[in-house]
């Protein structure tokens, strides 16, 4: 089961709306939905997509800029239709050749290249998609959620993100 919501940043704070992704086939479609939710062409819109507790994705659209994407677990997301849209945008056609910088994440205080328990999970052996976070890890840094905290999110990640952004009440209203 999926949950998808749009958070549009306005002069008065955040406005949330749930959204249906039935007609979405590409990242451009997601960006178009985000832009339609914005009252002003220069507003920031955050799209949250979550599949139960398997993975979550964040798409950020700032006006007419290209969308920025983050996915919490690429291997889990790539097994779902909406997650595949996001991961294919980040990883390209052959994820084995993508630079996902998984070893350098240093989530648990280990040195670069040492095993990190926080990255537990199996890469998809058939496709080579990493069972790790991929995408723009600075996607919400200027809004108060630095990379290290984003990468450490686990259950109810979207709720935690919304709380940090000051949008938890409006997100809960559409859940």
C-alpha positions as CSV (number, residue, x, y, z in Angstrom):
1,X,0.0,0.0,0.0
2,X,1.3,3.4,-0.9
3,X,0.9,6.8,0.7
4,X,1.6,9.9,-1.3
5,X,1.2,13.5,-0.3
6,X,2.3,17.0,-1.5
7,X,3.6,19.7,0.9
8,X,3.6,23.1,-0.7
9,X,5.5,25.9,1.1
10,X,3.6,29.1,1.0
11,X,4.0,32.5,2.7
12,X,1.7,31.3,5.4
13,X,3.5,28.0,6.0
14,X,3.0,24.5,4.6
15,X,-0.1,23.3,2.9
16,X,-0.6,19.5,2.5
17,X,-2.7,17.5,0.1
18,X,-2.9,13.8,-0.6
19,X,-2.4,12.8,-4.1
20,X,-3.2,9.9,-6.4
21,X,-0.3,8.6,-8.4
22,X,-2.5,6.5,-10.8
23,X,-1.6,8.6,-13.8
24,X,2.1,9.0,-13.0
25,X,4.5,7.2,-15.3
26,X,7.6,9.4,-15.1
27,X,9.4,11.8,-12.8
28,X,8.2,14.6,-15.0
29,X,4.6,13.6,-14.2
30,X,5.4,13.8,-10.5
31,X,7.0,17.2,-11.0
32,X,4.0,18.4,-12.9
33,X,1.7,17.3,-10.0
34,X,4.0,19.2,-7.6
35,X,3.9,22.3,-9.7
36,X,0.1,22.2,-9.9
37,X,-0.1,22.1,-6.1
38,X,2.0,25.3,-5.8
39,X,0.0,28.6,-5.6
40,X,3.0,30.5,-6.9
41,X,5.5,29.4,-9.6
42,X,8.5,29.9,-7.2
43,X,7.2,27.8,-4.3
44,X,8.9,24.8,-3.0
45,X,6.8,21.6,-3.2
46,X,7.8,18.4,-1.5
47,X,6.3,15.1,-2.7
48,X,6.3,12.2,-0.2
49,X,5.9,8.7,-1.4
50,X,6.0,5.8,1.0
51,X,5.3,2.1,0.6
52,X,4.4,0.9,4.1
53,X,7.7,0.6,6.0
54,X,9.7,-0.8,3.0
55,X,11.0,2.5,1.6
56,X,10.2,6.2,1.2
57,X,11.0,8.7,-1.4
58,X,11.2,12.5,-1.4
59,X,10.9,14.6,-4.6
60,X,11.5,18.3,-4.3
61,X,10.4,20.7,-6.9
62,X,11.5,24.4,-6.6
63,X,9.6,26.4,-9.2
64,X,10.8,25.4,-12.7
65,X,14.1,23.8,-11.5
66,X,14.6,20.1,-12.2
67,X,13.2,17.9,-9.5
68,X,15.6,16.6,-6.9
69,X,15.0,13.0,-5.6
70,X,16.0,10.9,-2.6
71,X,15.0,7.3,-2.0
72,X,15.6,5.5,1.4
73,X,16.2,2.0,0.0
74,X,16.8,1.7,-3.7
75,X,16.4,-2.1,-3.9
76,X,13.1,-2.1,-2.1
77,X,11.8,0.9,-4.1
78,X,12.9,-0.6,-7.4
79,X,10.5,-3.5,-6.9
80,X,7.5,-1.2,-6.9
81,X,6.1,0.8,-9.8
82,X,6.4,4.3,-8.2
83,X,9.8,3.5,-6.6
84,X,11.1,2.3,-9.9
85,X,10.3,5.7,-11.4
86,X,12.4,7.4,-8.8
87,X,15.3,4.9,-8.7
88,X,15.6,4.7,-12.5
89,X,15.9,8.5,-12.5
90,X,18.7,8.4,-9.9
91,X,20.5,5.2,-11.0
92,X,20.0,5.3,-14.8
93,X,19.7,2.3,-17.0
94,X,22.4,0.2,-15.4
95,X,22.6,0.6,-11.6
96,X,25.8,-1.4,-11.4
97,X,27.5,1.6,-13.1
98,X,25.9,4.3,-11.0
99,X,27.9,6.2,-8.4
100,X,25.7,5.8,-5.4
101,X,28.5,6.4,-2.9
102,X,27.2,3.7,-0.6
103,X,30.4,3.0,1.2
104,X,31.0,6.6,2.0
105,X,27.7,7.1,3.8
106,X,29.3,6.6,7.2
107,X,25.9,6.3,8.9
108,X,27.1,4.5,12.0
109,X,30.4,6.2,12.7
110,X,32.5,3.6,10.8
111,X,35.3,4.7,8.5
112,X,34.6,4.9,4.8
113,X,34.5,1.5,3.3
114,X,33.9,-0.4,6.5
115,X,30.6,-2.3,6.8
116,X,27.8,-0.2,8.2
117,X,25.0,-2.0,10.0
118,X,22.6,0.8,9.0
119,X,23.0,-0.4,5.4
120,X,21.8,-3.9,6.2
121,X,19.9,-5.5,3.4
122,X,20.6,-7.3,0.3
123,X,21.4,-5.6,-3.0
124,X,19.2,-6.9,-5.7
125,X,21.6,-9.5,-7.3
126,X,19.7,-9.6,-10.6
127,X,19.6,-5.8,-11.2
128,X,22.5,-4.6,-9.0
129,X,20.3,-2.0,-7.3
130,X,21.8,-1.2,-3.9
131,X,19.7,-1.9,-0.7
132,X,20.8,1.6,0.5
133,X,19.8,5.2,0.3
134,X,20.3,6.9,-3.1
135,X,19.8,10.3,-4.6
136,X,20.2,13.8,-3.3
137,X,21.1,13.5,0.4
138,X,21.1,17.3,0.8
139,X,17.5,17.5,-0.6
140,X,16.1,19.0,2.7
141,X,19.3,20.3,4.3
142,X,18.3,24.0,3.8
143,X,14.9,23.3,5.4
144,X,16.4,21.9,8.6
145,X,17.1,18.3,7.8
146,X,20.8,17.6,7.3
147,X,22.1,14.6,5.4
148,X,23.1,12.6,8.5
149,X,19.6,12.9,10.0
150,X,17.9,12.1,6.8
151,X,20.0,8.9,6.4
152,X,19.2,7.9,9.9
153,X,15.4,8.0,9.5
154,X,13.6,4.6,9.9
155,X,10.0,4.1,10.8
156,X,7.5,6.9,10.3
157,X,10.2,8.8,8.4
158,X,7.7,11.0,6.6
159,X,6.2,12.0,9.9
160,X,9.6,12.9,11.3
161,X,10.5,14.9,8.2
162,X,7.2,16.8,8.4
163,X,7.8,17.5,12.1
164,X,11.3,19.0,11.3
165,X,9.8,21.1,8.5
166,X,7.1,22.3,10.8
167,X,4.4,20.6,8.7
168,X,3.4,17.6,10.9
169,X,-0.1,18.9,11.6
170,X,-1.0,19.5,7.9
171,X,0.6,16.1,6.9
172,X,-1.4,14.2,9.5
173,X,-4.6,15.9,8.3
174,X,-4.2,14.2,4.9
175,X,-3.0,10.8,6.2
